[in-house]
Amino acid sequence: MRQRFSRGFGAILAVLAGLGVSAAGAQTVGEQTATGQGKAWTDQWFSDVSFGAQIEGGVMGSSSHPASNLNFGQLLSPYADQATLNQLTFTLTKPVDPIGGGYGLGMNLRMLYGSDARSYTIAGVSDRWINGRYQAMPVFANVAIHMPWFTAKGLDGQIGILTSPMGVEALDPSTRAFYTLAYTTEYSTPFEHVGGMFQLHLDDHFDLQFGADTGNQTSFGRGDNNGRPAGYIGVTGNNLADGHLSFTYLLRVGPENAVRSLGSRANGAMRYWNDLNGTWTFSKKWSVTAELNQLHDEGLHADTYSAVVWGGWHIRPNWTVNARAELYRDNTGSFVASFAENEGYAQAMLGNPTRSESAPATTYGALTLNTVWRPDVGHHVKLLQFRPELRFDRSLNGTRPFDDQHHMGRILFGADMTLGF
């Protein structure tokens, strides 16, 4: 099946190449300007290529200083009381531009070096590049196309290495409120894909989203943990209720467990991910985002349920105060885990043995507070961001998952800084 998927995916690429389209960063393409008519599209296509760089580092201390030095349930700030280089990224962006006949073409590439690559790694692509605490990976490396098909606004697509469209919190620290991630983000939404994702623009407000890929953080060959693809279907609404409301609902279906762990039944044991999130903007100063998530895994006979709410108060243009509250149920203890080895997350994903910490079935409650300060410093600095953070985690059903399974609760405190050019 995976071989048929690979051949079919290659056929799609060949057809698109024949149309003269390839690239990334899905943006709707308008009509060609008068100045562009009569000229080869290649004369202007490279004129708006841009480059960027960003670096993020931080530290997250624990109230009890665990003997293992692991902040349980934290993938991006896993080590207690230790400063970490989370990300050093380099980005090349080519916006989607018209190439004739209503078609459009662009491209995006982002490479990352840092500790975050240990969790966002893609098996068969980046899992063997570097095996230390700081690893490297492509966050995205895809082609994006615009096609004047089906509706007046057409169809956009990205093909290649993609970040998951599901969930609220992204890997890029400049686009999310907090340094730490919610349990929902870490354990009940996917991270990276190799495949294709498409957006059919139904009208000015609604898009139909759909796509297929090789699995969460897997690819082909040795990077394949089972023999079946997975895919998305969902809908997005933007600028609703006089511009106050936006939402996204996505359903993802496909096997995600490794054959090495479950045997051949892994190929048919489906995982169902359901995620609904929306944002209501009250004014330029106040906004609230909520997310509901449910996951069912047939192979593990496991379920997770969660609800997360974010609130943001924009005190000044460069100063925001945020709060996040989460209720997360790991019904069997199969999902929330921490990994002691640098390659532990990738090895567990492939079904290989690795040292890890887990907990029994637990209902987690978490409250996180922070402030975000973005001073305008100029001098070619696009972003300078400071985020001091205070986080309270607690088991709500009497288990002791934290600090080497000694405590029902813990306090995390720390900060990160992001510098972008």
N, C-alpha and C positions, 0 to 999 in steps of 0.2 A: 504493500500500500504506500509506504513512504517513497519507494522508487517511482511509483506512478505519480505521486504528488510532485516529486522532484522534476520528472519529465514534463508534467503539465505546467508547472511553474516556469520551466525553461521555455515552453512553447508560448506562454503569455509574453515573456520578455522578448522573444523573437518577433511576435506580432507588433509589439510596441515599438521595437527598433525599426521595423518596416514602416511604421507611421511617422518615424522621425521624432520620437519622444523618449526622454529619459531624464530623471532627476528627482529632487526632494523638496520638503517644506511645502505642504499642500496649501496653496493660496489660489483663490479664484482669479481667473485670467479674464480681463476685459478685452474689448476690441483693440486691434492694432491702431496706433496713432497714425496720423497722416504722414508724419515724417518718416515712419518706418515702412510705409508702403513703397513697393518698387525696389527695395533693397533686400539682400539676403539677410535672413534673420540672424545668421552667424556674425554679421558685421557689428551688431549691438549686443549680442547675447552675453558676452563676458564683461560688459561695462559695469555691471552692478554687483560683481562678486565681492563679498566682504569677508574679513577675517576678524577673529576675536580670541581673547584669552581670559581665563578666570581662575582664581585660586581660592580655595576655602580650607580653613583649618580650625580646630576647636578642641575643647576638652570637656568631659562630662564626669564629674565626681559623684561618688555614692556616699550616702550618709553612714553606711556600715563598713565600707572598705572591704569587700569580699576577698577571701583568701585566694580565690581563683583569678582575681583581677578582672572578672567578666561582669559587665552590666547585663544581667539576664534579660532576654527579650529585646535587645537593642542591636540591630545589625549595622547601623552607620556610626554609632558611638559605642563600640562593644567593650572597650577597655576602660575600667574605672580609674580615674585620677591620672590619666595619661594623655598628654597632648598628641593630637593626630593630624596628619595631613590628609584630609578627606578627599580633595579633588584638585587636580591641576588639569584644566581642559583647554583644548585648542579647537576652534570652530571655524569651518569654512561654510559660507552660505551663498547660494545663488538663488534669488527669488524666482518664482515661476513667471516666465515671460512668454508672450505670444510667439509662435513660430510659424503661423500661417494656418489657414483653414479652420480657425477656431481652437486649435490645439495649443497647449502650453508646456513649458519645460523649465525645470530648475534642479537644484541639488543641494543637499546638506551633508556635512560630515563633522562629527565631533569625536575627538579622541580624549580619553581620560586616563590619568595616572593618579593613584592614591589608594587609600584604604577602602573607599566605597566600591572599588572594582572587585573586591573579594565577594561581595554579595550580589552585585549586578552582573557578574560574569556570564558569558555565553559559552556553554559547553561546545567544544569543537571549533570555536573561533578564538576565544581569548583565555581559556582556562589553563593553558600550558605556556603562555608567554612568559610570565614571571610568577614564582611561587612564594614570594616573600610577603611581608605585611602590606607593602605597597605594590599594587599590581596595575596592569594596563588593560584597556578594553576600548572598543568602539561603542560609544553611547548610541549613535545612529550613523549609518552610512547607507543612504538609500537614494533612489531616483524618485522624483515626483512628477506627476503628469496632470494636465487638465485636458478633458475630452468633452466636446460639445454634444453629449449624448443624453437622451431620455427626457431631460427637462430643459427649460430655458437657461438655467444657471449651470447645467452640466454636471459632470462627474470629476472629482479629484481623487488621486490615488498616490500612494507611496509604496515602493517595492524595494526590499533589501533588508537591512538591519534597522529595526524600529523600536522605539520605546512604547510600552503598553499604553493604550488610550484609556484604560480603566482606572478609576480612582481619582482622588483630589490632589494628593501630595506627589510632587514630581522629584526626580533626582536632582535637578538644578536648584541650588539653594537660593537663587535670586527670585524664584517663582513660587516658593512655599513659605509659610509663615514661621515654621519652627525648625530648629536644628535637629531634634529627634523626630522620629516618625511615629505615627499611630500604629498600634498593633494591626489594625485593619490594612493599612498600607503595606506593612512588612510581610504579613502572613496570609492575607486573603485577597490580594490583588497581584497580578503578574508584574514582572519588571521589564523584560526584554524579549524581542521576537525576531525571527528570521522568516519573512513572508511578505504579505501584501495587505494593506489596509486602504479602504475606499470610503469616500463621502459623497453621497448623491444629494445634491442641493435641491430639495423639494420646492422651496420658496424662500422668501426673505428671512424666515424664522426657523425652519425645520430642515434638518439633514438626516438622512438614513445612513448609518454606518455599518459596514460589514467587512470581513476579511478572513484570511486563512493563513496559518503559519505552522511551523514545525513543532511548536510547543513552547511552554514558558522557559526561556533561557536555554533552549536546546537548538541544535542545527541538524546537520546530516552526518552520516558515517559514525565515527566514534563519539561524536557529540550528540547522538540520538539516544535517549533513554528508553524509548519504545518505538513501535512501528506504525504509529498513526499520527495524522495531523490534528490540529485543533482550529477553532475559529470563533469569530465574534459576529453578533448582530445586535443592533440597537438604534436609538434615535437621540438626537440632540436638539434642544430648543434654545434659541438665543434672542435677547432683546424682547422678551415677553413682558406683559403687564407694564406698558409704557417704559420699557427698558430696565425695569427693576429686577426681573427674574430670568435666570438661565438654568438649564438642567441637562443632565445626561443619564440615560439608562443604557446599560450594556449587559448582554448575556453572553457568556463564553462557555463553550462545550468542547470537551476533548479529553483524552487520557493524558495524565501528567506524571504518573508514577513510573518507576524504572522496572524494566524486566528483571534486572538483577535482584530487585527486592521482592517482587510479587510473582515472578515467573511469567509465563506467556499470557496469563489473564490480565496483565497490565495493559496489553494492547486494546482490550475492550472495556476496561473499567473506567468509566467516564468521571470526570470532575466537572461539576456545574458551578459556575461563578455568576452571581447576580449582584449588580452594583447600581444603585440609584443615588445620584448626588445633585444638589442644586444650590444656587446662591441667590439670596435676596439682598439687593443693595438699597438700603433705606435712603441714603444720601451720600455725598462725597466723603463723609466722615464715618459712617456706620455701615457695616455689612455683616451678614450671617451666612455661613455655609453649613449644610448638613449632608451626611452620607449614611445610607443604609446598605448593609452588605450581608449576603448569605452565601455560603459555600457548602456543597455536598460532594464528598469523594466516595465513589462506589468501591474502589480498591481498598481504601483504608477503613471503610465503614465509619467515616468521621464527618462531622459538621462543625462549622463555625457560624456564629451570628454576631453582628455588631452594629452599633450606632455611634456616630461621631458628630460633634457640633463644634464649629469654629466661630468665634466672634472677633471682629476687628474694629478698633476705634482709631481712626486716622486723626491724631491730635493736630499734627501739622503735616505739610507735604512730605517732610523727610523723617517723620516720627510717628510710629504706630504701636499701639498696645494690643496684644492678642491673647485670647484664651481658647483652650481646646479641652473638651470633656469627652471621654470615650467609655463605652461599656462594651466589652468584648468577651464572648464565650467560646472557648476552645473545648468542645464537647467531649473529646477523648484524650486531650493532651498531645495530639499528633502533630500540631502545627507550630506552636510557640516553642522556640529553641534557641540556644546560643552555641557557637562553635569555637572550640579552643584552638583549632589549627587554622593556619592561613588559607588552606585549600578546603577546609571542612565543609563549607556551604556547597561548593561545587561537587565535592565527592558524595555528599548526601543526596544531591539532586540526581546523580548518576547511579545511585544505589550502592555505592562503595562504602565500606566501613570507615568511620571517622569518630573522633572524640567530640562529644556534644553534651549539653545539658538540656534537660527537658523537665516538664512538670506534669503532675496528674491533671485530670480534667479540672479546669479552673475558669471562673468568671473574673475577668480583670476589670478593675476600674482605674481610670487614669485622669488626672487633671494637670494641665500644663499651662504655665503662664510665661509670657516673655514681653520684651519690648524690642522693636526694630528701629535702629537709627541709621539713616542713610545721608550723611553729610555730603554736600556738593563741593568737591575739592578741585574740579577742573583739571587742567594739565593732562588731557587725554585719558583721565580716569573716568570710565563710564559708570562704575559702581564701587562704592565703599560702604559695606554693610556690617553692622555690629548687632549681635543677637544674644544678650544674656537671657538665660532660661532657668526656670524652676519647675520641676516635675514631681508629682506625687503618684505613686503606683501602689495598688493594694489588691490582694485577693479578696473577693467578696463571698467566697464559699468555704473559707477556713483552711485552704491549702497554704503551703509555705514555699512558693516558687522562687523567692528572691534570695540573693546573697548566699549561694551554695545551699539552697533549700532549708534555710534557717529561719526566715522571716516571712510574715504575711504581707508586709509592706516595706517600702523603701522610698527615699527621697533622692532625686538626682538634681544636681545643680551644676551649671557651667555656662559656656558661651562659645560662639564661633565668630569668625570674621571672614568676609568674602571681599575680594578685590578683583574688579573686572576692567578690562581694557578693550 
